[in-house]
Amino acid sequence: MPKVTDLQYQMEGFLIEKMDCVYTRVTSRKLDGIFLIDGDEGFGKTSISILLAKYIAWKTDREFNLDHIFFDPKELINFINTTKKQVIICDEAALGGLASGWQNKVQQMVIQTLMTCRSRQHIIFFNCPKFYRLNKYFVMDRAEGLIHVYSDNRIDAGKVTYYKKDQLEFMMEYWSKQHKHPYKVFYRKHLRGNFIDAFNIDIINEDKYDTKKEHYTEKLLAQYSNDRYNEKLLRTQYAIYRMKELTQKQKAEYLECGTDTISNWGKIPAKYPEIIKQVA
């Protein structure tokens, strides 16, 4: 497996090829490049997005650091609209890790931005739990491809497969008709590999990343604090978290949100004891 960048980490050849195509796209044609990265929580979406972002930033001689990773959609949109030629990661809290109503609103905000920003020549990686939960505009009109992370045994992370742009419409159609995951149906053996080095190198400080993500989570919860309707919503969310009849994953799939969202609902009593004591 080839070693890349000044850090000399390993990366699959097919991923290098796709990133190099984007390099040509943004330098020769002065367009942008957008990729979707999906997979179950804990199997490396953030890790591989950082690995790829570092490579393409090195290839294009662009800067990439924690300031280029976004959880807050408003901050993301502002950054896209006020800069050019950036390498950006939009982590799943902004697209797929929220309750479906807010998620749809956020997606519409981001879509409006993407419709007008091609000439800014950004390269953006969108992390989300499941690509088929996104608006079709993301998947069929804007994405250059889909990077799917997975585990063979549901324990070990580090497996990846790539789906080309011309496959995504058929994958969306398969999901909408069959309601079954399309990954195994459409995968190609020569576009499958691993990204083990993503867990062995320190491109972005993990503690600082976690702090930034936690800050955004607290910011979201704070928006609820003074609204009576949202007090009811908080109690409902905590009640869902406490339900023992379903696993956290089952709750997340039913509500079309991330399991990290369900887990965060378990922290509500510590943040708002005066609200939750009524259902404790």
Backbone bond lengths (Angstrom), bond angles and torsions (degrees), N, CA, C in turn:
res aa  C-N    CA-C-N  psi(-1)  N-CA   C-N-CA  omega(-1)  CA-C   N-CA-C  phi
1 M - - - 1.460 - - 1.538 109.18 -
2 P 1.326 118.85 130.58 1.462 121.25 -177.08 1.531 112.36 -62.61
3 K 1.343 115.27 149.86 1.455 121.51 173.29 1.518 108.69 -102.93
4 V 1.334 116.55 139.25 1.463 120.31 -171.42 1.524 111.90 -132.96
5 T 1.317 115.28 162.65 1.461 128.14 177.60 1.537 111.23 63.49
6 D 1.302 115.71 178.99 1.453 121.31 177.58 1.524 112.29 -67.94
7 L 1.344 117.15 -17.96 1.463 121.10 179.24 1.529 112.72 -85.49
8 Q 1.331 116.26 -11.72 1.473 122.25 176.13 1.534 112.42 55.22
9 Y 1.323 116.39 50.41 1.463 119.87 173.39 1.528 109.54 -98.37
10 Q 1.332 115.44 157.52 1.457 121.07 -177.36 1.522 111.37 -81.77
11 M 1.327 116.20 142.80 1.451 121.23 175.52 1.525 109.26 -147.60
12 E 1.324 116.06 138.78 1.460 121.35 -178.24 1.529 110.98 -58.09
13 G 1.323 115.33 143.11 1.451 120.78 -178.59 1.514 113.98 -60.13
14 F 1.334 117.52 -36.91 1.462 119.23 -178.90 1.522 111.59 -69.28
15 L 1.339 117.33 -29.79 1.460 119.82 175.89 1.529 110.84 -72.78
16 I 1.321 116.27 -38.80 1.467 120.14 175.56 1.523 109.78 -60.21
17 E 1.336 116.08 -44.01 1.464 120.73 -179.91 1.523 111.47 -59.53
18 K 1.339 117.44 -43.31 1.469 120.77 -179.02 1.522 111.10 -67.76
19 M 1.333 116.64 -40.04 1.463 119.31 178.54 1.529 111.03 -67.82
20 D 1.313 116.43 -36.07 1.469 119.75 178.39 1.528 111.27 -66.93
21 C 1.320 116.63 -33.67 1.475 120.05 175.06 1.522 111.00 -63.13
22 V 1.328 115.84 -39.71 1.466 119.77 177.97 1.519 110.14 -67.84
23 Y 1.324 116.57 -37.05 1.465 120.28 175.63 1.533 110.29 -55.20
24 T 1.331 116.64 -46.56 1.462 120.75 178.01 1.519 110.95 -64.12
25 R 1.320 116.32 -39.46 1.470 121.50 -178.07 1.530 111.60 -62.27
26 V 1.328 116.54 -43.53 1.468 119.26 -174.83 1.524 112.48 -84.93
27 T 1.330 117.34 -20.06 1.465 118.98 -179.01 1.527 111.95 -96.74
28 S 1.325 117.44 -44.41 1.467 120.31 -176.40 1.516 112.76 -82.31
29 R 1.340 116.62 -41.21 1.461 120.60 -175.74 1.521 113.26 -102.67
30 K 1.331 116.09 -6.47 1.463 121.44 178.04 1.529 112.25 57.41
31 L 1.337 114.78 45.74 1.461 122.20 175.38 1.528 108.68 -112.10
32 D 1.325 117.07 -174.98 1.453 120.16 176.22 1.530 109.90 -107.01
33 G 1.316 116.52 178.91 1.456 121.61 177.95 1.509 110.00 -142.13
34 I 1.333 116.53 125.06 1.462 121.20 -175.94 1.526 109.69 -126.47
35 F 1.329 115.76 130.97 1.457 121.61 178.60 1.528 109.89 -125.64
36 L 1.327 115.63 145.04 1.460 121.91 172.59 1.520 108.33 -101.27
37 I 1.316 116.45 138.68 1.463 122.06 175.32 1.522 107.01 -126.69
38 D 1.332 116.95 121.15 1.467 118.44 -179.66 1.526 110.84 -133.29
39 G 1.336 114.88 171.69 1.453 121.86 -178.37 1.513 109.90 148.75
40 D 1.311 116.18 165.24 1.456 120.56 -179.28 1.523 110.84 -65.23
41 E 1.320 114.97 153.30 1.456 120.63 -178.71 1.520 110.90 -61.90
42 G 1.322 115.60 136.09 1.454 120.52 175.74 1.512 115.30 93.45
43 F 1.331 118.03 1.16 1.462 120.23 -177.38 1.522 113.59 -110.33
44 G 1.344 117.94 13.47 1.449 118.97 164.50 1.505 118.77 111.52
45 K 1.346 118.42 18.14 1.478 118.71 179.06 1.528 111.24 -59.79
46 T 1.318 115.91 -49.63 1.458 119.22 -179.87 1.517 111.13 -64.04
47 S 1.334 116.44 -42.25 1.467 120.85 -177.40 1.515 111.76 -61.29
48 I 1.333 117.44 -46.50 1.464 118.60 -178.02 1.527 111.21 -73.85
49 S 1.325 117.83 -31.19 1.469 118.89 177.44 1.522 110.48 -65.12
50 I 1.324 117.63 -38.14 1.465 121.44 176.72 1.525 110.25 -67.04
51 L 1.327 116.97 -41.18 1.463 121.88 178.10 1.530 110.78 -58.90
52 L 1.327 116.44 -47.25 1.466 121.36 -178.97 1.526 111.40 -70.10
53 A 1.336 116.03 -40.37 1.466 120.07 179.86 1.525 110.69 -62.69
54 K 1.315 116.39 -41.23 1.468 120.41 177.72 1.525 110.03 -61.60
55 Y 1.339 117.09 -43.76 1.469 119.89 -178.22 1.525 111.53 -63.70
56 I 1.327 116.71 -49.10 1.466 118.62 -175.94 1.528 110.78 -70.73
57 A 1.331 117.81 -29.50 1.466 120.11 175.01 1.528 110.01 -66.66
58 W 1.329 116.33 -42.18 1.465 121.28 176.93 1.523 110.44 -63.90
59 K 1.329 116.25 -41.50 1.469 121.50 -177.83 1.527 111.18 -65.99
60 T 1.325 116.51 -39.16 1.473 121.12 -176.08 1.524 112.75 -96.34
61 D 1.331 116.53 2.27 1.467 121.82 -178.43 1.532 111.00 58.81
62 R 1.346 114.77 45.48 1.454 120.97 176.62 1.525 110.23 -112.24
63 E 1.297 115.39 160.64 1.460 120.73 178.73 1.524 109.94 -81.90
64 F 1.331 115.93 145.01 1.466 120.40 172.32 1.516 109.02 -148.25
65 N 1.342 115.85 123.89 1.459 122.03 176.76 1.531 108.89 -154.72
66 L 1.315 117.06 -169.31 1.463 121.41 -176.41 1.525 112.37 -59.80
67 D 1.327 116.95 -28.00 1.467 120.76 179.46 1.525 112.27 -67.06
68 H 1.323 116.76 -12.55 1.469 121.37 -179.89 1.526 112.46 -98.55
69 I 1.337 116.82 5.78 1.465 122.14 177.07 1.523 107.89 -108.90
70 F 1.336 116.18 127.70 1.461 120.58 -173.01 1.523 111.99 -124.40
71 F 1.328 114.21 138.90 1.459 122.62 170.98 1.524 110.48 -111.47
72 D 1.304 115.49 -33.97 1.464 122.05 -178.23 1.530 109.37 -84.60
73 P 1.344 118.30 116.71 1.474 120.07 -177.05 1.525 113.82 -62.42
74 K 1.333 117.20 -32.59 1.464 119.41 179.15 1.521 110.84 -67.75
75 E 1.324 116.32 -40.63 1.459 119.74 176.59 1.521 110.93 -66.07
76 L 1.320 116.38 -38.37 1.464 121.45 177.05 1.523 111.06 -60.59
77 I 1.317 116.62 -49.76 1.462 121.47 -178.03 1.518 111.11 -62.39
78 N 1.322 116.53 -41.82 1.462 120.33 178.90 1.525 110.82 -62.81
79 F 1.321 116.21 -41.74 1.465 120.62 -179.77 1.525 110.88 -65.04
80 I 1.334 116.94 -43.64 1.467 121.17 178.62 1.523 110.57 -59.83
81 N 1.332 116.55 -42.54 1.464 121.43 -173.51 1.523 114.22 -79.80
82 T 1.307 117.59 -17.45 1.472 119.69 -174.59 1.529 113.00 -112.37
83 T 1.336 117.47 4.34 1.459 120.62 -179.73 1.525 109.80 -133.75
84 K 1.312 115.56 172.29 1.462 122.15 174.65 1.528 109.33 -137.78
85 K 1.342 114.95 154.04 1.466 122.50 172.06 1.533 112.21 54.89
86 Q 1.336 115.49 50.85 1.462 120.90 179.19 1.525 110.70 -110.10
87 V 1.320 115.83 154.69 1.465 122.73 170.21 1.521 106.52 -104.07
88 I 1.339 116.78 121.66 1.461 121.93 -168.10 1.529 110.31 -130.12
89 I 1.316 116.42 140.48 1.463 122.21 170.08 1.525 108.36 -116.15
90 C 1.316 115.97 125.52 1.463 121.51 173.21 1.520 106.71 -104.09
91 D 1.328 116.90 106.04 1.460 118.93 -174.82 1.517 111.24 -78.95
92 E 1.316 116.56 163.28 1.458 121.56 -164.86 1.519 114.37 -63.19
93 A 1.321 118.94 -20.65 1.461 119.37 177.58 1.522 111.33 -58.38
94 A 1.334 116.41 -27.72 1.459 120.21 -178.10 1.523 113.37 -85.85
95 L 1.328 117.39 -15.92 1.465 118.91 -175.34 1.519 114.38 -128.47
96 G 1.309 117.79 -43.79 1.447 118.21 -172.16 1.504 114.81 -123.85
97 G 1.309 117.92 -5.62 1.446 120.29 -175.20 1.507 113.73 -96.93
98 L 1.326 117.61 14.22 1.455 121.19 -177.37 1.518 110.61 -116.88
99 A 1.311 116.23 164.51 1.462 120.06 175.45 1.524 109.82 -58.40
100 S 1.334 116.67 150.64 1.458 121.00 -167.30 1.528 113.99 -60.50
101 G 1.336 118.79 -36.25 1.458 119.72 -178.90 1.506 112.35 -64.12
102 W 1.331 115.96 -48.97 1.463 119.96 178.34 1.521 110.68 -67.98
103 Q 1.326 116.08 -37.51 1.458 120.18 179.47 1.526 111.16 -57.86
104 N 1.326 117.28 -44.68 1.464 120.57 179.87 1.521 111.35 -63.55
105 K 1.316 116.44 -38.64 1.461 120.55 178.32 1.521 110.38 -64.24
106 V 1.315 116.04 -43.55 1.460 120.75 179.08 1.519 110.65 -62.75
107 Q 1.323 116.44 -44.26 1.457 119.90 -179.79 1.523 111.45 -59.52
108 Q 1.300 117.58 -40.55 1.461 120.33 179.49 1.524 111.15 -64.09
109 M 1.332 116.87 -38.49 1.455 120.86 177.06 1.528 110.75 -62.16
110 V 1.335 116.08 -45.13 1.460 120.37 -178.22 1.522 110.67 -69.18
111 I 1.338 117.14 -39.38 1.466 121.23 179.58 1.523 110.84 -59.81
112 Q 1.311 117.07 -44.64 1.465 120.52 179.08 1.523 110.97 -58.49
113 T 1.319 115.74 -36.12 1.466 120.00 178.07 1.525 110.95 -70.43
114 L 1.332 116.78 -44.71 1.461 120.18 -177.64 1.522 112.66 -65.23
115 M 1.311 116.88 -25.86 1.461 120.34 -179.64 1.526 112.42 -68.13
116 T 1.317 116.32 -17.50 1.470 118.96 -173.92 1.525 113.79 -123.35
117 C 1.337 117.93 8.53 1.472 118.27 -170.44 1.521 114.47 -114.89
118 R 1.317 119.35 10.79 1.470 120.65 -176.60 1.526 112.37 -54.76
119 S 1.323 116.28 -43.91 1.458 120.48 -174.16 1.530 112.90 -69.73
120 R 1.322 117.55 -8.60 1.467 120.09 178.67 1.521 111.90 -79.62
121 Q 1.326 116.75 -11.03 1.464 122.99 171.30 1.534 113.66 62.19
122 H 1.319 115.94 32.55 1.459 119.48 174.57 1.533 110.58 -73.20
123 I 1.317 115.58 155.79 1.468 122.51 168.13 1.517 106.01 -118.09
124 I 1.337 116.36 117.98 1.467 120.62 -170.83 1.526 110.25 -125.25
125 F 1.325 115.80 132.64 1.458 122.77 174.39 1.532 107.77 -109.50
126 F 1.326 116.41 119.81 1.462 122.00 178.23 1.524 109.30 -101.78
127 N 1.333 116.83 115.03 1.461 121.60 176.92 1.524 109.88 -92.38
128 C 1.334 116.78 132.90 1.467 120.96 179.96 1.525 109.27 -152.51
129 P 1.333 118.67 156.63 1.468 120.67 -179.86 1.527 112.95 -63.42
130 K 1.344 117.36 -48.47 1.464 122.09 -178.43 1.527 108.64 -139.97
131 F 1.316 116.79 124.68 1.462 120.14 -175.73 1.525 111.76 -62.99
132 Y 1.338 118.32 -32.27 1.460 120.82 -175.57 1.531 112.84 -75.42
133 R 1.332 117.07 -3.73 1.468 120.61 172.38 1.529 111.47 -85.67
134 L 1.323 116.49 -9.99 1.455 120.48 -178.75 1.522 111.14 -83.16
135 N 1.306 114.85 162.03 1.457 121.28 173.35 1.532 109.50 -60.41
136 K 1.322 116.92 143.37 1.462 121.29 -177.53 1.523 112.63 -59.32
137 Y 1.320 116.98 -27.29 1.464 119.95 179.70 1.525 110.61 -60.40
138 F 1.339 116.96 -42.28 1.455 120.76 177.18 1.528 110.42 -58.97
139 V 1.317 115.16 -48.71 1.456 121.07 -168.47 1.523 112.39 -77.03
140 M 1.325 117.20 -49.51 1.460 120.42 -170.19 1.523 113.96 -96.28
141 D 1.323 117.69 -26.50 1.460 119.65 -176.32 1.527 114.10 -100.39
142 R 1.323 117.64 -33.17 1.467 119.09 -170.36 1.524 114.82 -112.80
143 A 1.311 117.81 -29.62 1.469 119.16 -175.33 1.525 111.58 -73.70
144 E 1.326 115.70 136.12 1.463 121.25 173.74 1.522 111.19 -80.54
145 G 1.324 115.91 -22.08 1.454 120.44 179.35 1.513 110.21 177.70
146 L 1.333 115.33 172.34 1.461 122.82 179.94 1.515 109.13 -118.97
147 I 1.321 115.98 130.18 1.461 123.02 175.00 1.519 106.77 -109.20
148 H 1.329 116.45 115.96 1.463 121.40 -175.91 1.520 109.58 -110.52
149 V 1.337 116.76 124.94 1.460 121.02 176.99 1.524 109.03 -102.68
150 Y 1.332 115.62 148.11 1.463 119.38 -175.68 1.522 109.62 -159.86
151 S 1.313 115.87 177.66 1.466 122.42 176.73 1.521 108.93 -131.77
152 D 1.308 116.08 140.42 1.465 120.06 177.96 1.518 111.95 -72.37
153 N 1.330 116.66 -28.39 1.462 120.35 -173.31 1.522 113.84 -123.15
154 R 1.346 116.76 8.26 1.465 123.07 -178.98 1.528 112.25 65.90
155 I 1.328 116.74 16.21 1.462 121.15 178.29 1.525 110.39 -125.14
156 D 1.317 116.23 -57.09 1.458 122.03 -175.19 1.523 111.37 -85.16
157 A 1.323 115.93 130.47 1.459 121.48 177.46 1.522 110.25 -92.44
158 G 1.335 115.72 166.71 1.454 118.93 172.77 1.507 115.89 120.41
159 K 1.333 119.14 7.26 1.459 122.11 178.27 1.529 109.53 -99.82
160 V 1.338 116.22 143.72 1.457 120.35 -177.83 1.522 110.74 -144.62
161 T 1.310 115.65 145.39 1.459 121.40 171.36 1.519 108.41 -137.44
162 Y 1.327 115.73 152.23 1.462 121.34 -174.76 1.526 109.87 -117.45
163 Y 1.337 115.87 139.03 1.461 121.96 177.37 1.525 108.83 -121.40
164 K 1.327 115.26 128.23 1.460 120.92 -176.29 1.526 111.16 -74.61
165 K 1.305 114.55 162.25 1.464 121.54 -177.89 1.519 112.02 -55.82
166 D 1.348 117.18 -39.93 1.464 119.39 -176.43 1.523 113.19 -71.63
167 Q 1.339 117.98 -8.58 1.463 121.47 177.09 1.526 112.28 -90.82
168 L 1.317 117.20 -22.97 1.462 120.07 -167.02 1.518 113.39 -65.76
169 E 1.339 117.63 -37.55 1.459 119.67 178.37 1.525 110.83 -63.16
170 F 1.333 116.98 -40.97 1.463 120.62 179.80 1.526 111.06 -69.12
171 M 1.315 116.72 -34.41 1.458 120.45 177.92 1.527 110.90 -68.08
172 M 1.329 116.68 -40.09 1.458 120.53 176.13 1.527 111.01 -62.95
173 E 1.315 115.59 -42.90 1.465 120.81 -179.90 1.526 110.53 -64.91
174 Y 1.326 116.63 -40.73 1.470 121.00 179.05 1.523 110.72 -60.82
175 W 1.337 116.25 -44.20 1.465 119.77 179.07 1.523 111.22 -63.67
176 S 1.325 117.71 -45.22 1.459 121.40 -175.44 1.536 111.43 -66.25
177 K 1.336 117.30 -30.01 1.469 120.18 -178.68 1.526 112.39 -91.58
178 Q 1.340 116.10 -40.91 1.468 119.90 -173.85 1.531 113.45 -96.31
179 H 1.330 116.30 -22.34 1.461 122.13 -173.20 1.527 110.99 53.48
180 K 1.321 114.42 41.46 1.456 122.20 175.70 1.526 108.47 -129.74
181 H 1.324 115.49 149.55 1.460 118.68 179.19 1.522 109.88 -60.84
182 P 1.327 117.43 133.36 1.464 120.31 -176.19 1.528 115.01 -91.90
183 Y 1.328 117.81 -1.34 1.457 120.43 -169.55 1.536 113.01 -60.95
184 K 1.323 117.53 -49.44 1.464 120.46 -177.27 1.520 112.16 -69.55
185 V 1.322 116.56 -27.58 1.463 120.57 -178.49 1.524 111.22 -70.31
186 F 1.318 116.94 -34.64 1.466 120.78 -170.67 1.531 114.52 -110.37
187 Y 1.329 117.79 -0.42 1.467 117.72 -174.87 1.535 111.26 -71.92
188 R 1.329 115.05 152.73 1.461 122.47 177.40 1.528 108.75 -120.12
189 K 1.326 116.08 131.31 1.462 120.61 -172.20 1.521 113.05 -58.34
190 H 1.335 116.93 -35.26 1.466 118.77 -176.67 1.527 112.56 -77.72
191 L 1.346 116.75 -3.36 1.461 121.41 177.16 1.530 110.08 -115.65
192 R 1.315 114.84 39.29 1.465 120.73 -179.33 1.524 109.46 -134.23
193 G 1.331 116.37 140.36 1.456 119.34 -179.17 1.509 111.96 -171.89
194 N 1.335 117.47 -149.17 1.466 120.62 -179.39 1.524 110.04 -137.77
195 F 1.318 115.14 169.81 1.467 121.05 178.80 1.526 109.70 -141.88
196 I 1.324 115.60 49.32 1.461 121.80 -175.35 1.523 112.56 -57.99
197 D 1.336 117.30 -35.65 1.465 119.79 -177.78 1.529 113.00 -62.61
198 A 1.326 116.67 -19.20 1.465 119.59 179.95 1.522 111.58 -61.15
199 F 1.331 117.32 -24.56 1.457 121.52 -177.60 1.532 111.75 -96.06
200 N 1.348 116.42 -0.84 1.463 119.95 -174.26 1.520 113.65 -114.48
201 I 1.320 117.74 -4.46 1.461 119.97 -178.81 1.524 109.80 -120.67
202 D 1.311 115.42 155.83 1.465 121.17 -175.05 1.527 109.53 -112.65
203 I 1.335 115.82 79.99 1.461 120.56 177.10 1.527 109.95 -80.54
204 I 1.336 115.38 -46.31 1.465 122.82 176.74 1.522 108.44 -119.25
205 N 1.322 117.69 130.86 1.453 120.89 179.40 1.530 110.48 -61.48
206 E 1.324 116.33 121.56 1.467 121.20 -173.94 1.524 112.42 -63.68
207 D 1.323 117.07 -40.68 1.464 120.30 -179.03 1.524 111.08 -64.54
208 K 1.332 116.83 -42.30 1.454 120.56 179.24 1.525 110.83 -67.31
209 Y 1.328 116.03 -36.99 1.468 120.17 176.40 1.525 110.53 -61.73
210 D 1.336 116.64 -48.08 1.465 120.98 -179.52 1.524 111.36 -62.07
211 T 1.329 116.57 -38.41 1.469 120.61 178.72 1.519 110.75 -63.35
212 K 1.316 116.68 -43.08 1.461 120.73 179.52 1.527 111.00 -64.27
213 K 1.321 116.85 -41.14 1.461 120.74 179.41 1.527 110.60 -66.73
214 E 1.324 116.60 -42.24 1.463 121.08 179.30 1.527 110.82 -63.45
215 H 1.323 115.97 -38.24 1.468 120.36 178.67 1.522 110.80 -60.94
216 Y 1.323 116.77 -40.86 1.458 119.50 179.25 1.530 110.75 -68.67
217 T 1.330 116.98 -39.09 1.466 120.22 177.85 1.526 110.80 -60.87
218 E 1.326 116.17 -44.37 1.470 120.32 178.39 1.522 111.09 -65.15
219 K 1.311 116.14 -34.87 1.464 120.96 178.31 1.526 110.20 -64.17
220 L 1.320 116.40 -40.20 1.467 120.35 177.72 1.524 110.89 -64.03
221 L 1.331 116.16 -46.01 1.462 119.65 -179.28 1.527 111.30 -64.03
222 A 1.331 116.35 -35.28 1.464 120.49 -178.95 1.522 111.92 -64.31
223 Q 1.322 117.06 -26.81 1.455 120.39 179.92 1.526 111.87 -66.20
224 Y 1.330 115.72 -18.88 1.463 119.82 -177.89 1.524 113.73 -88.17
225 S 1.346 117.94 -15.60 1.454 121.42 -160.20 1.522 115.43 -63.72
226 N 1.333 119.26 -32.90 1.465 120.89 -173.92 1.521 114.30 -106.47
227 D 1.294 116.89 11.22 1.463 121.10 -174.90 1.526 109.21 -112.71
228 R 1.363 117.03 121.98 1.459 120.25 -176.25 1.517 111.71 -62.33
229 Y 1.334 117.07 -39.72 1.462 120.09 177.71 1.530 110.24 -60.60
230 N 1.333 116.24 -39.77 1.445 119.51 -178.95 1.523 111.86 -73.95
231 E 1.326 117.80 -24.08 1.458 119.96 172.68 1.529 109.35 -62.37
232 K 1.311 116.05 -40.99 1.459 119.91 176.68 1.524 110.71 -64.83
233 L 1.332 115.44 -39.37 1.457 119.98 179.02 1.524 111.13 -64.03
234 L 1.340 116.69 -41.25 1.454 120.74 178.72 1.521 111.35 -61.86
235 R 1.345 116.09 -42.56 1.463 119.28 178.90 1.524 110.74 -63.98
236 T 1.330 115.60 -39.79 1.465 120.07 178.26 1.524 110.78 -64.14
237 Q 1.322 116.79 -43.82 1.460 120.74 -179.62 1.529 111.07 -62.31
238 Y 1.330 116.07 -42.18 1.459 119.04 179.65 1.531 111.14 -67.58
239 A 1.324 115.87 -36.73 1.461 119.38 177.42 1.528 111.06 -63.49
240 I 1.331 116.04 -39.41 1.465 120.40 176.37 1.526 110.25 -62.96
241 Y 1.328 116.01 -43.39 1.465 119.96 178.64 1.531 111.22 -57.54
242 R 1.332 117.24 -37.46 1.463 121.65 -175.48 1.523 113.45 -80.42
243 M 1.325 117.14 -12.68 1.467 120.16 -179.06 1.527 110.34 -58.96
244 K 1.316 116.13 129.79 1.460 120.71 -178.36 1.534 112.70 -100.29
245 E 1.329 115.49 -9.50 1.468 118.64 -177.12 1.527 112.59 -72.07
246 L 1.345 116.54 -23.74 1.459 121.40 -178.03 1.525 109.86 -123.79
247 T 1.319 116.39 149.72 1.463 120.15 173.50 1.521 109.11 -75.74
248 Q 1.330 116.06 164.70 1.467 119.91 178.14 1.530 110.61 -60.40
249 K 1.323 115.97 -37.93 1.468 119.71 -179.74 1.522 110.78 -65.91
250 Q 1.344 116.94 -41.20 1.466 120.66 179.17 1.526 110.77 -64.36
251 K 1.325 117.05 -40.82 1.467 120.69 177.21 1.522 110.34 -61.38
252 A 1.344 116.19 -45.15 1.461 120.95 -178.19 1.519 111.33 -62.61
253 E 1.331 117.02 -42.18 1.461 120.21 -179.93 1.524 111.17 -66.35
254 Y 1.319 117.49 -40.22 1.460 121.14 -179.00 1.524 111.05 -67.01
255 L 1.337 116.25 -39.42 1.472 121.22 -177.43 1.523 112.56 -89.52
256 E 1.342 116.16 -2.86 1.471 121.72 -179.63 1.523 111.20 57.62
257 C 1.311 115.65 50.14 1.453 121.05 176.27 1.519 108.18 -137.69
258 G 1.325 117.34 177.69 1.447 120.70 179.61 1.519 111.87 -85.56
259 T 1.321 116.73 154.72 1.459 119.98 177.35 1.536 111.14 -64.96
260 D 1.355 116.23 -25.87 1.458 118.24 176.61 1.519 111.38 -65.95
261 T 1.350 116.40 -30.36 1.465 120.23 176.34 1.522 110.29 -65.13
262 I 1.340 116.68 -45.45 1.468 120.78 178.24 1.530 109.66 -60.58
263 S 1.332 116.84 -43.51 1.463 120.63 179.70 1.523 111.46 -61.66
264 N 1.338 116.40 -39.23 1.469 120.05 179.13 1.519 111.80 -64.96
265 W 1.332 116.86 -30.28 1.467 119.65 176.89 1.515 110.89 -62.69
266 G 1.334 117.06 -26.97 1.456 120.16 177.04 1.515 113.14 -69.50
267 K 1.332 117.43 -16.01 1.463 122.16 179.63 1.526 112.35 -90.34
268 I 1.332 116.74 -4.87 1.468 120.50 -175.71 1.528 112.85 -59.31
269 P 1.359 120.20 -40.87 1.473 118.92 -179.34 1.526 113.46 -58.86
270 A 1.343 116.32 -36.54 1.457 119.00 -179.79 1.525 111.11 -68.98
271 K 1.327 115.84 -31.80 1.459 120.56 -177.48 1.525 111.65 -83.79
272 Y 1.346 116.63 -37.24 1.470 121.27 -175.24 1.538 110.12 -132.70
273 P 1.329 118.46 66.03 1.472 120.84 -177.96 1.530 112.98 -61.27
274 E 1.336 117.22 -30.12 1.468 119.99 -177.95 1.526 111.28 -70.64
275 I 1.333 117.42 -21.26 1.470 121.26 178.78 1.518 110.57 -89.65
276 I 1.311 116.27 -46.41 1.459 120.95 -170.40 1.521 112.23 -77.92
277 K 1.322 119.73 -20.28 1.463 120.89 -178.59 1.530 112.27 -59.01
278 Q 1.343 116.06 -21.62 1.452 119.70 -179.15 1.523 112.42 -74.09
279 V 1.367 117.39 -18.99 1.466 118.91 179.80 1.526 110.88 -114.91
280 A 1.335 117.70 -0.19 1.451 121.63 -177.23 1.534 111.08 -71.69
